[in-house]
Amino acid sequence: DVQLRESGGGLVQAGGSLRLACSASGFTYETFCMSWFRQAPGKERELVSRISASGVDHYVDSVRGRFTISRDNSKKTLYLQMNSLKPEDTAVYYCAADWNGWCSGSQDGWGQGTQVTVSS
């Protein structure tokens, strides 16, 4: 049973930084593709970044160069370091797990989300 719990959200000024964490349990974390999604008010949920079981990462164009995804398999934790934050990054951020370590795009579990608010 995939269980995910995000933490680290909050309120930050534009240009600031936040580090999100997602602790995982109930599955073989090291074999799963892990992703960060976000959903802003009135918008659809979108993929922000993902990292395969082998460590290959991918970013949406709007965050590339500002955000860094990483995973610690020994701690079963996924991270998202967010730098140079912009007001348009404001959203609820979710972590997700895909049993296909190569990232099939279909998610098998979601966290409850953590709010990130960037003030201008």
Backbone bond lengths (Angstrom), bond angles and torsions (degrees), N, CA, C in turn:
res aa  C-N    CA-C-N  psi(-1)  N-CA   C-N-CA  omega(-1)  CA-C   N-CA-C  phi
1 D - - - 1.451 - - 1.527 108.64 -
2 V 1.347 114.91 115.48 1.463 119.87 -178.10 1.519 110.10 -71.61
3 Q 1.327 115.74 122.64 1.454 121.22 175.01 1.517 108.62 -126.11
4 L 1.332 115.44 129.34 1.451 122.08 -177.35 1.518 109.06 -134.15
5 R 1.327 115.57 140.51 1.463 119.67 179.38 1.511 109.27 -139.33
6 E 1.333 115.96 118.35 1.460 121.82 179.14 1.516 111.69 -88.52
7 S 1.313 115.27 154.53 1.462 121.89 174.09 1.520 108.26 -153.31
8 G 1.326 116.10 166.14 1.450 120.94 173.95 1.515 115.88 103.63
9 G 1.317 116.94 -3.92 1.454 118.44 178.00 1.517 111.47 -70.06
10 G 1.339 115.64 172.23 1.447 119.74 178.46 1.506 111.71 164.93
11 L 1.319 114.40 -167.04 1.462 122.41 179.56 1.520 109.07 -104.64
12 V 1.325 116.45 129.99 1.457 121.09 -178.69 1.522 108.69 -143.33
13 Q 1.317 116.46 151.60 1.460 120.58 176.86 1.526 110.26 -78.87
14 A 1.305 115.57 154.84 1.461 120.44 176.16 1.530 109.92 -54.59
15 G 1.313 114.84 137.54 1.454 120.87 -176.72 1.512 113.93 92.12
16 G 1.319 116.34 -11.17 1.451 120.77 -179.29 1.514 113.13 -83.41
17 S 1.329 114.71 -174.25 1.465 121.49 -176.00 1.524 110.81 -132.13
18 L 1.317 114.58 152.38 1.460 122.89 171.61 1.518 108.02 -143.64
19 R 1.323 115.50 152.71 1.453 120.55 174.61 1.519 108.44 -123.79
20 L 1.304 115.82 116.21 1.456 121.41 176.57 1.524 109.89 -90.53
21 A 1.315 115.41 147.90 1.457 121.25 175.34 1.524 109.27 -130.38
22 C 1.310 116.33 149.94 1.458 122.21 177.96 1.521 107.56 -135.52
23 S 1.314 116.33 111.87 1.463 120.04 178.50 1.523 109.47 -91.25
24 A 1.322 115.69 137.76 1.457 121.54 -173.84 1.519 111.39 -118.61
25 S 1.320 115.79 149.12 1.458 121.32 175.28 1.521 109.31 -156.35
26 G 1.337 115.20 161.75 1.452 120.45 174.71 1.511 115.51 88.44
27 F 1.328 117.98 2.20 1.462 120.26 179.83 1.528 108.83 -154.76
28 T 1.347 115.18 169.52 1.462 120.60 -178.94 1.526 108.99 -80.81
29 Y 1.311 115.01 82.77 1.464 123.38 -171.11 1.524 112.24 -50.36
30 E 1.321 116.14 -42.92 1.459 119.66 -171.37 1.522 113.07 -67.24
31 T 1.317 117.85 -15.17 1.466 120.58 -179.47 1.521 112.72 -98.55
32 F 1.321 117.74 -5.02 1.457 121.99 -176.10 1.522 111.39 -95.35
33 C 1.322 115.78 149.18 1.460 122.41 164.97 1.527 106.82 -78.08
34 M 1.331 116.67 135.37 1.465 121.18 -179.59 1.516 109.90 -119.20
35 S 1.314 115.62 142.81 1.460 120.50 -175.29 1.522 111.77 -137.21
36 W 1.326 114.10 157.61 1.461 122.82 168.01 1.523 108.00 -115.17
37 F 1.322 115.49 130.43 1.444 123.40 173.67 1.530 108.09 -119.02
38 R 1.318 116.21 165.27 1.458 120.20 172.86 1.521 109.90 -145.18
39 Q 1.325 114.05 154.79 1.455 119.91 177.79 1.521 108.92 -139.19
40 A 1.313 115.08 115.93 1.462 121.67 176.86 1.530 109.00 -89.47
41 P 1.326 117.04 157.52 1.475 119.82 179.98 1.522 111.74 -56.00
42 G 1.325 115.76 129.21 1.456 120.92 177.79 1.505 115.05 77.70
43 K 1.332 116.97 4.85 1.464 119.94 -178.64 1.524 110.18 -121.52
44 E 1.328 115.07 162.68 1.455 119.96 177.39 1.531 110.34 -77.33
45 R 1.319 114.92 155.90 1.456 119.85 175.40 1.532 108.95 -66.61
46 E 1.326 116.70 135.73 1.455 120.91 -178.86 1.518 110.98 -129.64
47 L 1.336 114.34 148.97 1.454 120.52 175.16 1.529 109.20 -71.38
48 V 1.320 116.27 132.19 1.459 122.13 175.99 1.522 110.07 -99.43
49 S 1.321 115.75 -49.02 1.461 120.60 -176.55 1.518 108.82 -161.96
50 R 1.324 115.99 155.52 1.460 119.92 175.61 1.515 108.14 -145.75
51 I 1.326 115.47 158.51 1.456 121.27 178.09 1.524 107.82 -140.15
52 S 1.313 115.21 129.09 1.454 119.63 -177.41 1.526 110.61 -76.00
53 A 1.308 115.50 172.68 1.459 120.23 177.78 1.522 110.96 -61.24
54 S 1.313 116.75 -29.93 1.468 120.89 -179.45 1.516 112.79 -88.21
55 G 1.347 116.87 -1.94 1.453 120.16 175.53 1.514 116.40 97.55
56 V 1.325 117.37 7.59 1.465 119.85 177.78 1.532 108.35 -78.60
57 D 1.332 115.42 127.17 1.462 118.75 -176.16 1.522 112.41 -109.52
58 H 1.310 113.79 161.35 1.470 122.01 -178.85 1.528 107.55 -146.86
59 Y 1.358 115.76 142.61 1.455 120.82 -179.92 1.525 110.38 -132.13
60 V 1.323 115.33 147.56 1.454 119.56 170.03 1.525 107.33 -71.40
61 D 1.330 117.18 149.39 1.460 120.85 -173.37 1.530 112.83 -56.13
62 S 1.307 117.30 -35.13 1.462 120.49 -173.57 1.525 113.53 -69.05
63 V 1.338 118.36 -16.21 1.467 120.36 -179.09 1.523 112.69 -117.19
64 R 1.316 116.79 -8.55 1.473 119.33 -177.02 1.518 110.39 -60.06
65 G 1.331 115.66 131.65 1.453 121.49 -178.03 1.519 113.61 91.60
66 R 1.325 116.31 -14.32 1.473 120.30 178.81 1.533 112.02 -112.69
67 F 1.325 116.37 -34.47 1.467 121.83 -178.14 1.523 109.49 -107.12
68 T 1.337 115.52 148.31 1.454 121.42 175.50 1.519 109.58 -133.71
69 I 1.318 115.86 124.27 1.466 121.36 176.77 1.527 108.75 -96.11
70 S 1.316 116.24 143.67 1.462 120.44 176.16 1.526 108.95 -151.75
71 R 1.309 114.63 162.30 1.462 119.28 179.14 1.514 109.69 -138.11
72 D 1.316 115.52 142.22 1.459 122.57 175.65 1.525 106.22 -116.48
73 N 1.314 116.43 101.65 1.457 119.54 -175.66 1.531 111.64 -69.20
74 S 1.328 117.61 -29.23 1.467 119.67 179.51 1.523 111.45 -67.94
75 K 1.328 116.01 -29.80 1.465 120.71 178.97 1.531 112.59 -100.64
76 K 1.337 116.36 -3.02 1.469 121.48 -176.67 1.528 110.60 51.50
77 T 1.318 114.11 49.33 1.456 120.10 -176.75 1.520 110.22 -132.92
78 L 1.316 114.87 138.10 1.459 123.70 176.03 1.521 107.95 -107.96
79 Y 1.339 116.14 142.81 1.459 120.76 -178.73 1.524 110.51 -125.89
80 L 1.330 114.92 155.24 1.452 121.40 169.25 1.518 107.21 -138.25
81 Q 1.324 115.97 107.77 1.461 121.44 175.63 1.515 107.28 -86.87
82 M 1.312 116.60 121.56 1.466 121.86 -176.49 1.521 108.80 -117.20
83 N 1.317 116.38 115.27 1.462 122.83 179.71 1.521 109.85 -115.48
84 S 1.316 115.60 163.95 1.472 121.40 178.38 1.527 110.93 48.90
85 L 1.307 115.59 49.06 1.459 120.10 -175.56 1.524 111.88 -65.83
86 K 1.321 114.66 146.19 1.451 122.78 -179.30 1.529 109.53 -120.81
87 P 1.310 117.98 155.35 1.469 119.65 177.90 1.533 112.36 -54.58
88 E 1.313 117.38 -32.44 1.470 119.78 -179.83 1.531 113.25 -72.29
89 D 1.327 117.29 -5.19 1.470 120.96 173.62 1.530 111.57 -83.37
90 T 1.318 116.60 -7.59 1.459 120.99 179.44 1.525 110.50 -60.32
91 A 1.333 115.89 124.18 1.461 121.42 -176.97 1.521 108.66 -177.83
92 V 1.313 114.80 170.49 1.460 120.40 166.06 1.527 106.56 -88.63
93 Y 1.316 115.94 128.00 1.461 121.77 -177.62 1.527 109.29 -103.94
94 Y 1.327 115.09 132.11 1.460 122.67 -177.94 1.522 110.11 -121.36
95 C 1.313 116.75 141.96 1.454 118.59 167.55 1.526 108.84 -100.50
96 A 1.309 115.60 154.02 1.463 121.41 -176.36 1.516 109.70 -144.60
97 A 1.333 114.91 154.14 1.458 121.63 -178.06 1.525 110.41 -123.44
98 D 1.321 115.55 135.08 1.464 123.79 179.49 1.518 107.67 -121.22
99 W 1.342 117.60 120.85 1.462 120.49 -175.80 1.521 111.51 -60.29
100 N 1.341 116.67 -25.57 1.460 120.11 178.36 1.523 108.84 -78.69
101 G 1.308 115.98 109.13 1.458 121.17 -176.55 1.515 114.52 -59.88
102 W 1.341 116.84 -19.64 1.461 120.92 177.99 1.526 112.38 -91.00
103 C 1.308 117.48 6.89 1.461 123.02 175.34 1.526 112.69 70.39
104 S 1.318 115.15 83.50 1.461 121.04 179.86 1.514 112.54 -75.82
105 G 1.331 116.65 -22.25 1.456 120.66 -176.80 1.510 112.89 99.46
106 S 1.327 117.36 -9.97 1.470 121.88 178.52 1.522 108.02 -102.91
107 Q 1.313 116.69 125.48 1.469 121.07 -174.45 1.528 110.96 -95.60
108 D 1.316 114.85 140.86 1.464 121.59 -178.39 1.522 113.34 -104.77
109 G 1.312 117.23 -5.17 1.451 120.04 178.64 1.514 110.03 -169.73
110 W 1.330 115.27 150.54 1.463 122.26 -178.08 1.519 110.62 -132.37
111 G 1.327 115.27 149.39 1.439 119.96 169.94 1.518 110.47 -82.61
112 Q 1.318 115.41 -179.49 1.467 120.11 -177.20 1.529 112.41 -85.75
113 G 1.323 116.49 -13.72 1.457 121.06 177.49 1.515 113.20 96.23
114 T 1.329 115.02 153.05 1.455 121.96 176.02 1.529 107.87 -136.55
115 Q 1.313 116.66 135.42 1.471 121.54 -175.51 1.525 110.73 -81.83
116 V 1.321 115.13 131.73 1.458 122.62 171.97 1.522 107.30 -119.31
117 T 1.313 116.35 124.11 1.458 121.64 179.10 1.519 108.65 -125.27
118 V 1.333 115.82 124.14 1.451 121.72 -179.57 1.522 108.16 -113.38
119 S 1.311 115.77 118.65 1.461 120.15 -178.87 1.523 110.30 -92.79
120 S 1.314 115.48 148.31 1.470 120.41 -178.50 1.514 111.44 -90.46
